[in-house]
Amino acid sequence: MKRILTILVLTMALGACSQTEKGAAVGGLGGAAVGAAVANNPVQGAVVGGAVGAVAGALIGRASEPGRCRYRDRNGHTYVDRCPSGY
């Protein structure tokens, strides 16, 4: 039951993220799992795999949002809109 609640909370939290953030999170978790499974030292493999997966996932997520930039207003609210011309 705890596992289901944890997955539900993490999934709902990802719903508010941009594609770049989602890609980084999914890539990091997947990379950590694969790294721990294939490395001689599971902890070191998870750290390296998670870092590589997070970077790769962020790059893939960023590529799926062409021409979109994230902005923050004075109140701290974040929103996504088209990037300025020439960006």
C-alpha positions as CSV (number, residue, x, y, z in Angstrom):
1,M,0.0,0.0,0.0
2,K,2.8,2.4,0.9
3,R,4.4,1.7,-2.5
4,I,1.2,2.6,-4.4
5,L,0.8,5.8,-2.4
6,T,4.4,6.8,-3.1
7,I,4.0,6.2,-6.8
8,L,0.7,8.1,-6.9
9,V,2.2,11.1,-5.1
10,L,5.3,11.1,-7.4
11,T,3.2,10.8,-10.5
12,M,0.9,13.7,-9.4
13,A,3.9,15.9,-8.6
14,L,5.3,15.3,-12.1
15,G,2.1,16.5,-13.6
16,A,3.0,20.0,-12.8
17,C,6.4,19.9,-14.3
18,S,7.6,20.9,-17.8
19,Q,8.7,18.3,-20.3
20,T,12.3,19.0,-19.5
21,E,11.8,18.4,-15.8
22,K,9.7,15.3,-16.5
23,G,12.4,14.0,-18.8
24,A,15.1,14.6,-16.2
25,A,13.2,12.8,-13.5
26,V,12.3,9.8,-15.5
27,G,15.7,9.6,-17.1
28,G,17.4,9.9,-13.7
29,L,15.3,7.1,-12.1
30,G,15.7,4.8,-15.1
31,G,19.4,5.5,-15.3
32,A,19.8,4.8,-11.6
33,A,17.9,1.5,-11.8
34,V,19.9,0.3,-14.8
35,G,23.2,1.5,-13.4
36,A,22.6,-0.3,-10.1
37,A,21.6,-3.5,-11.9
38,V,24.6,-3.7,-14.3
39,A,27.5,-2.3,-12.2
40,N,29.8,-4.2,-9.9
41,N,29.2,-1.6,-7.2
42,P,25.4,-1.0,-7.2
43,V,25.6,2.3,-5.3
44,Q,28.2,3.8,-7.6
45,G,26.4,2.4,-10.6
46,A,23.1,4.0,-9.5
47,V,24.8,7.4,-8.9
48,V,26.5,7.4,-12.3
49,G,23.5,6.0,-14.1
50,G,21.2,8.4,-12.5
51,A,23.3,11.4,-13.4
52,V,23.7,10.3,-17.0
53,G,20.0,9.4,-17.3
54,A,18.9,12.8,-15.8
55,V,21.0,14.8,-18.3
56,A,19.9,12.7,-21.2
57,G,16.2,12.9,-20.1
58,A,16.5,16.7,-19.7
59,L,17.9,17.0,-23.2
60,I,15.2,14.9,-24.7
61,G,12.5,16.7,-22.8
62,R,13.9,20.1,-23.9
63,A,13.9,19.0,-27.5
64,S,10.2,18.2,-27.3
65,E,9.5,21.8,-26.4
66,P,10.9,23.8,-29.3
67,G,10.4,27.5,-29.0
68,R,9.0,27.4,-25.5
69,C,10.6,29.2,-22.6
70,R,9.8,29.2,-18.9
71,Y,9.2,32.5,-17.2
72,R,8.7,33.5,-13.5
73,D,6.7,36.6,-12.5
74,R,7.3,38.9,-9.5
75,N,5.0,36.7,-7.3
76,G,7.1,33.6,-8.0
77,H,4.6,32.0,-10.4
78,T,6.1,30.0,-13.2
79,Y,4.6,29.8,-16.7
80,V,5.5,28.6,-20.2
81,D,5.2,30.8,-23.3
82,R,6.9,31.3,-26.6
83,C,10.5,32.4,-26.5
84,P,11.4,35.9,-27.6
85,S,12.5,36.4,-31.2
86,G,16.1,35.3,-31.8
87,Y,16.3,33.1,-28.7
